Structure formats: C-alpha cells, structure tokens
Amino acid sequence: MPMTYAEYKAHIRAITIEYGRQGILVGPTSVKFFPVEGIPAKEGGSIFARDPALVFRDGARLEIYEEVRVVNNEIHRYEYSYHYERPNGYFFRYEREETTDPIRKPEYHMHVVLNLPHFNAPSVNLEIILKLIVANFYSPDVYSRQIIGQEIHLTV
C-alpha cells in the first residue's frame, strides 16, 4: 500500500489508538514524531514512544524508535528498535542497525532477556510487534496462560 509520510504517521497513531480502544494499551498513546537531519520533514523523520512508552494493561511497556523515509511512496525503516518489557524484567527487543559483523550482530536482530547475543530476526514493524505481543501475552488461550507468570533464572 503506497503512502506518504503524513499518511504513515496517521497510520501509526491509528494503530496505537485502536489497541487502546481494545483495552490492551492504557493511558496516553503518546507517539512523537521528530525531524531527522538530512531527511526533509515531508518525506520522513523519527518516530518515538519513550518516556513515556506505550503501556499495557498489566504494566508492561513498549518503547518504539523508527527512523523512516518515504521513497517512491514506500516506507523505508532505516533503523528501528521495539523494546517490550514485562513488569518482572523479562524483555525482548527487535532492532535494525548498521553492522560490520553480520554473524555476531546481524542487521536485523533481536535480544531476549539479555543485551547479548544478537539473534538473527526477520524485518518487523509496529503492527507485527503488537500482534506478536498480544498473541503471546494478552490472548485468553492456553498458550498465553502457560507463558505468563513463569520465572526465569539465568546464569551465563
């Protein structure tokens, strides 16, 4: 679906508002948009939800960072970070970053519980992340009930 940067910003706002209407997100869904040097404001910028992050009904948080630019009516995410953290400290984070070591730190990677290692991951976006979070932590099915409340004890 081709879109302009203005349409993309409206789309991001609509996604967060919809999850709020469903009762999954609570409080203000304060996603902020900032210019990025070298990208005309009409064509792109950065998207933030940090301080405050998006807050889920159980107190979990999702911090968002995207650096995007519209090229030929397509959104390109040059860098992103989606950091989901549960109240007990468990977290995962999907990132896209430049890298010089694609084995130890792939361009598209994720972290689970620790900042290292960097696990190879597919390219994602906010919609995919929210669907993944809802399916695993806020769905009434048996699978979610088996995950919630589990303790993790690590020694590395």
C-alpha positions as CSV (number, residue, x, y, z in Angstrom):
1,M,0.0,0.0,0.0
2,P,1.8,3.2,-1.2
3,M,1.6,6.1,1.3
4,T,3.1,9.4,2.2
5,Y,4.9,10.2,5.4
6,A,1.9,12.1,6.6
7,E,-0.3,9.0,6.0
8,Y,2.2,6.8,7.7
9,K,2.2,9.0,10.8
10,A,-1.6,8.9,10.8
11,H,-1.5,5.1,10.4
12,I,0.9,4.8,13.5
13,R,-1.5,6.9,15.6
14,A,-4.5,4.9,14.4
15,I,-2.8,1.6,15.4
16,T,-2.0,2.8,18.9
17,I,-5.5,4.3,19.4
18,E,-7.1,1.0,18.3
19,Y,-5.1,-1.0,20.8
20,G,-6.1,1.5,23.4
21,R,-9.8,1.1,22.5
22,Q,-9.4,-2.7,22.8
23,G,-8.1,-2.2,26.4
24,I,-4.7,-3.6,25.6
25,L,-2.9,-0.3,25.9
26,V,-3.8,2.1,28.7
27,G,-3.1,5.7,29.4
28,P,-1.9,8.2,26.7
29,T,-0.7,6.6,23.5
30,S,1.9,9.3,23.1
31,V,3.8,8.6,19.9
32,K,6.0,11.5,18.9
33,F,7.4,12.5,15.5
34,F,10.7,14.4,15.1
35,P,12.7,15.6,12.1
36,V,16.0,13.9,11.2
37,E,18.9,15.7,9.7
38,G,19.2,15.0,6.0
39,I,15.6,13.9,5.6
40,P,13.1,16.6,4.5
41,A,10.2,16.7,7.1
42,K,7.7,16.0,4.4
43,E,9.5,12.8,3.5
44,G,10.3,11.2,6.8
45,G,11.8,11.5,10.3
46,S,11.9,9.6,13.6
47,I,9.1,8.1,15.5
48,F,9.4,7.7,19.3
49,A,7.4,6.2,22.1
50,R,9.8,6.5,25.0
51,D,9.4,8.4,28.2
52,P,6.5,7.7,28.2
53,A,6.5,4.4,26.4
54,L,3.3,2.6,25.4
55,V,1.9,1.0,28.5
56,F,-0.1,-2.3,28.5
57,R,-2.9,-3.1,30.9
58,D,-0.6,-5.2,33.1
59,G,2.1,-2.5,33.4
60,A,4.3,-3.9,30.6
61,R,5.8,-1.3,28.3
62,L,6.8,-1.0,24.7
63,E,9.4,1.6,23.7
64,I,9.5,2.4,20.0
65,Y,12.0,4.1,17.8
66,E,11.9,4.2,14.0
67,E,13.9,6.3,11.5
68,V,11.9,6.3,8.3
69,R,11.8,7.9,4.9
70,V,9.2,7.6,2.1
71,V,10.8,6.7,-1.2
72,N,8.6,6.2,-4.2
73,N,5.5,6.1,-1.9
74,E,7.0,3.2,0.2
75,I,8.1,3.4,3.8
76,H,11.7,2.5,4.4
77,R,12.7,1.9,8.0
78,Y,16.5,2.6,8.1
79,E,16.8,2.0,11.8
80,Y,14.3,0.7,14.4
81,S,14.0,-0.6,17.9
82,Y,10.9,-2.1,19.5
83,H,11.7,-2.9,23.2
84,Y,8.9,-4.8,25.1
85,E,9.4,-5.2,28.8
86,R,7.2,-7.0,31.3
87,P,6.9,-5.8,34.9
88,N,9.1,-8.7,36.2
89,G,12.0,-7.5,34.0
90,Y,11.7,-10.1,31.1
91,F,12.2,-8.3,27.8
92,F,12.7,-8.8,24.1
93,R,13.8,-6.2,21.6
94,Y,13.8,-6.3,17.8
95,E,16.3,-4.0,16.1
96,R,17.6,-2.9,12.8
97,E,21.0,-1.4,12.9
98,E,24.0,-1.0,10.7
99,T,26.6,-3.6,11.4
100,T,30.2,-4.6,10.5
101,D,29.9,-8.1,11.9
102,P,26.8,-9.8,10.4
103,I,27.5,-13.0,12.2
104,R,27.6,-11.7,15.8
105,K,25.3,-8.8,15.1
106,P,23.0,-9.2,12.1
107,E,21.5,-6.1,10.6
108,Y,18.0,-7.4,11.6
109,H,18.3,-8.9,15.1
110,M,16.5,-9.4,18.4
111,H,17.5,-9.7,22.1
112,V,15.7,-11.8,24.6
113,V,16.3,-11.3,28.4
114,L,19.9,-10.1,27.8
115,N,21.5,-7.5,25.6
116,L,23.8,-10.2,24.1
117,P,23.7,-12.2,22.0
118,H,22.1,-10.7,18.9
119,F,19.8,-13.3,17.4
120,N,19.1,-13.1,13.6
121,A,15.5,-12.0,13.1
122,P,13.1,-11.0,10.2
123,S,12.3,-7.4,9.4
124,V,9.4,-6.3,11.5
125,N,7.2,-3.2,12.0
126,L,5.0,-1.8,14.8
127,E,1.9,-3.8,13.6
128,I,3.8,-7.1,13.6
129,I,5.3,-6.4,17.1
130,L,1.9,-5.5,18.6
131,K,0.3,-8.6,17.1
132,L,3.1,-10.8,18.5
133,I,2.8,-9.2,21.9
134,V,-1.0,-9.7,22.0
135,A,-0.8,-13.3,20.8
136,N,1.8,-14.2,23.4
137,F,0.8,-12.2,26.5
138,Y,-2.8,-10.9,26.2
139,S,-4.7,-13.6,24.4
140,P,-7.1,-15.7,26.5
141,D,-5.9,-19.0,25.0
142,V,-4.0,-21.8,26.8
143,Y,-0.6,-20.8,25.2
144,S,-0.6,-17.4,26.8
145,R,-1.6,-18.8,30.2
146,Q,1.5,-21.2,30.0
147,I,3.9,-18.2,29.5
148,I,2.5,-15.6,31.9
149,G,3.9,-15.8,35.4
150,Q,6.8,-18.1,34.6
151,E,10.1,-17.3,36.3
152,I,13.4,-17.2,34.6
153,H,16.7,-17.9,36.4
154,L,19.8,-17.3,34.4
155,T,23.4,-17.9,34.9
156,V,25.7,-17.1,32.0
